[in-house]
Amino acid sequence: MKNKILVTGGAGFIGSNFVELILKNNEDQIIVLDKLTYAGNLKNLEAVSNLTNYNFIEGDICDQALVKRLFNEYQFNKVVHFAAESHVDNSINDPSAFIQTNIVGTYNLVHNAYCLWMDGPSQLKKEFINARFLHVSTDEVYGSLGETGLFTEETAYAPNSPYSASKASSDFIVRSYFHTYKMPVITTNCSNNYGAHQHKEKLIPTIIRKALKGQEIPIYGNGKNIRDWIYVTDHCKGIMLVLERGRLGETYNIGGRNERENLYIAHIICDLLDKLAPSEIPYREQITFVQDRAGHDFRYAIDANKIESELGWKAEENFESGILKTIDWYLNNKDQL
């Protein structure tokens, strides 16, 4: 039987890469629900727009009537939930949208899935025996690391921004539906993604855009903050594996084992642009340091051993190979900057 998969936030950065990947060799019906805020763009889905097993619906996951109608109409047996407000700076300036979308929206989705799939606690309907609700989250829910150590699935939550606090809340909501109702849910927590279709406000597209425009390249603080980076296609392959074979009620951390300082990120992008799109002066000379972000976490790094050992997943790209592909894509899609 073909699956009917709801992908929320499928016009966004990671969601659109996932939709394109899953539709390459899959006859399942994919329905994308996206509000098309600043982070969503139908251009991201142009590659799949003519496929007969793809449908796009513009709408808000917080719209209770809409979400209920879609579950009843399409009878989804899989949900992959990407939709989220995710820009940390925006959450500092105004947390309200993050509370609504990330918490209320997640509840709206998981509860409607529960109502469709189950007759009551521990009573999964026979026609939905293979149902799955996969909630995509972030490593930022774990807080900040010192110079050593890794986030594991057992790391205590300690979110430090309104964004990460709202994602932590959504994780707990999804978790509660497994432990209270035995609903078939799984959560993934990923490290920093990069690649095609990323919104221009994020770090890597910002560095590329500012460099090409001859503008100052802003780096927070002293640039020593460390992130674990994962190429978006590797992340999406991990999500597909978890959706297919992950254990219900479990959390899987998906990380690229590519820790890099923010200043190193800026340097390598500038050096590659010197070769691929040379300017009169080295791009590094455009780097400038700006006031650090409020509550800026020092370091994130994920231990991906669980998904690697249980499901056989492994990141195919290291940062240096992935960033070259990313820069090449943006040079060929400058309208996305």
N, C-alpha and C positions, 0 to 999 in steps of 0.2 A: 504494500500500500504506500502511495506517495504521501510524504509528510506535507502538512500545511504549516509553514513556519512564519511566525510574526517576528520581524526584526525592527525593533524600535530604534530611532536615531540612525536609520540606515542611510541617510543622506549626509551624515557627518563624516569625519575623518576615518575613524576606525571602522565604523559601521559600513561605509561604502566599500572599503577594501574587503570586508568580510562578505558582503553581498556579491561582489564581483567574483571572489574566490569560490564561494559555494555554488554559484550558478555555472561555473566553467564545466563541471562534469557531473551535474546533478539535475534530475528531473523533478525534484520537489517544487511545490508551489511556494514562492517567496513573496510575502506581503510586507512592504516597508511602510512604517508609520513614522512620519517626521513632521515636526512643527515648522520646519524651515526658518529657524531663528538665524542669527548671524553665523552660527556654527554649521548650519545645514545648507547644502547647495545641490540642486538637481543636476548640475553639470557633473558632479561626482559620480552620477549613475548613468551617464550617457552610454557607456559601453554595454549596459544590459537593458536599456530602455525599450528595445524592440523584441525582447524575448517574451514568448507567450506565457511562460510560467513565472513572470515577474509582474507585480502590481504595486503601484505607489499610491498612498493615501496621505494627504496633508492633514495633520491633526495633532492635537495635544494629548499626551498621556494623562494629563490631569482632568481631561474631559470625561467624566464618569459615563455619561450617556453614550458617547461615541465609542469608548473602549468596550462597554458592555455589548453594544450593537455589533461591533466587529468580531468579538469572540463568538457570539451567537450565529452570525452570518457565515463566517469562514470555518468555524469549528477547528481552530488552531490546536495542533497537538505538540507544537514546539514553540517556545518563545526565547529569543535571544535579545536581551535587554541592554542596549547601549545608551539609550537616550538619557542625557544628563547635562546639566550645567557644569562646566568643568574648568573654567578659567579662574585660577586662584585670585588674581588681582581683582577681577570683577566681584568675587565673593567677599573680598575685604571691603570694597566700596559699597556693595548692596547685597547682603545675604538673602534677601527675601525670595528671589527667584530660585535660589538653590534649595531652599527649604521646600518650596512648592514642587518643583520638578523632581528633585532627587529623592525626597521623602514621600510626599503625597502621591506623586506620579507612580513611584515604585509600588506603593501599597495598592493603588488602583489597578495596576496590571496583575500583581500576584493574586489579589483577591478575586478578580474576574476569572483568572485561570483556575483558581480553586473551585469557584462556583460551577465552572463548566466541566472540570475533570473529575470532581469528587462528589459523592453523595453525603459525605460527612467525614469526620476525623478517621483516618486509616481506611477509608472506603473509596478507593480509586475505581472509577467506572471501567468496565471491561474494554470499551472502545478506546480508552485513553491509557491503556496499560503501558504504552511506550512513551507517554508524555514526558516532556522535560521543560523546566523553566530555568534558563541559564542567565544569571545576573552578572554583568561585567562591572567590576569595581577597580580599585586603584591601590597601589602600595602606600599612598599617602595616609590611609586610615591608621597605619601603624605608627605614625609620628616620625621622629627624626632619630637617626643613628649617629653614634660617635664615629671615630675613625676606623673602628673594627666592628665585626659582627654582620649578620644578615637577617632580614625579615623571613621568618618561616610562617607556616599556617597556624602555628601555636603562639605567635607573638601577640602580646596584649595590645588592644587598640588604644591609641593615644593621639587622636587627630588634633592638629594644631591650627587649622584655618577653618572658616565657615564652610568652605568647599569640602574639605576632608571630613569634617564633622557630619555634614549632610550625607556623604557617601557611607560613612560608618553607620549612620542611622538606617540607611537603606539596606545595608548588609544584614543588620540585626533583624529587620522586618522579614527579609527573605528567610533567614535562619529560623525564625520563630515559626514560619509556616511548615517547615520540615519537622521540627520538634513537637509542635502542637498537633498538627494535622497529618503528619507523614506525607506531605505533598512532595512530589518529585522535583526538588530544586537543587541547583548546584551554583556555587559562586566562584568566579575567578578574580584574582587581584593581580594587576599587571604593573610593570615598571613603565618608565617614560617611553612613549611611542614616537617614532618619526617615520617619514616616508611620504608618498604621494598623497595629495588632497588634504594635507594638514592645514588648519586655519592659519592665516597669515599673522595672527597676533602671537602665536606660540614662538618659543625661543629660536628654533632652527630656521623656520621661514623668515622670521624677523631679521636674523643675521644675514641671510641671503638677500632679502629685499633691500635692507639698508646699505649693504655693500654695493649692490648693483646700481643703486641710486646715488652713490657717492655721499651718503649721509653718515652721521655718527652711528656706530654700532653700540647700543647700550648694554652693559653687563652689570648686573647687580653686585654691590659690595666690592669685594676683591676678586670675584670670579672663582673662588675656591670651593663653592658648593658643589657637591658631587651627586650625580644621578646615575642610575643603572638604566641603560638605553636598550630598547628592543625595536628591531625593524618591524613595521606594521604587518607585513605579510607573515612573518614568523609568529607574531601574536595571534593573527587570525587562524593560522593552521592549528595552533594550540587550542583555541576556542572550539574549532571543529572537532578535535579529538575529545575534548571534555564533553561536548554535547553528545557525541556518539558513545563514549565508553567510560565517562567519569562516574564515580560512585555517588549515589544520591546522598544529599545532605552534606557533602564534603566541600571544602574549599581547595582550590588549586592556585598556587602562585606561579605566574608566568613572567619570567625575567630573562634578559638576554645575556647575563653575566658580562656586561660591558660597562663597567663603572668609568665615568669620565668627569673631570672637572668642567664647569661651565666655560672657563677661559680656554681650556683645551678645545672645546667644541668650536668656539669662535676662531681659534687659531687654525684648526684643520680646514674649516670651511673657507677661510680667507686664503689659505695656501692653495687649496684646490681651485678656487676661483681665479687665482693668479695664473693658473695654467689653462683653465677652460674658458675664461672670459677676461683676459688681461686688461688692466687699467693702466693709466700713466704712473700711478704710485701703488705700492703694495697695499692690499686691502687691510692688512693688519693695522695700518696707520689710522684707520677710521674707528678703531675700538676705543670706547670711552667708558669709564666706570661711573655708575649712578648710585644714588642712595638706595640702600638695601631694602628689600621688601619687608613689611612688618611681619614678625613671626616666621621669618624665612627658615625652613628646615635645612639643616646642614647637609645631611647625606641620606639617600635612600639606596638600598641594595637588596635584591631578592634572592633567596635560596630556592632555586627551581627544581630541587632534587625530587620532589614528590611527583610532579608531572613527567619528569624525565624517566624516573624508575618505574612508575606505574603504567604510563601510557606510551612510553617510547618517544616522547617529543624532545626535540633539541633545536635551539635556534640555529638556522643555517647561515645567517649573516653575522659577522662581527661588525663593530661600529664603523671601521674604516671602509669595509666593502659596502655597507648599507648607506653610508653618507654619500659616497660617490654616486650611487644609483639615485639617491634623493636629489642631489644637486643637479644631476643630468635631467631629471624629470622637471624640476622647476625652471631650468634654462629653456626647456621646450614648452613650458606652460606658464610663461611669465604673467599671464592674465590672472593666475591664481595667487600672485604676490601683491 
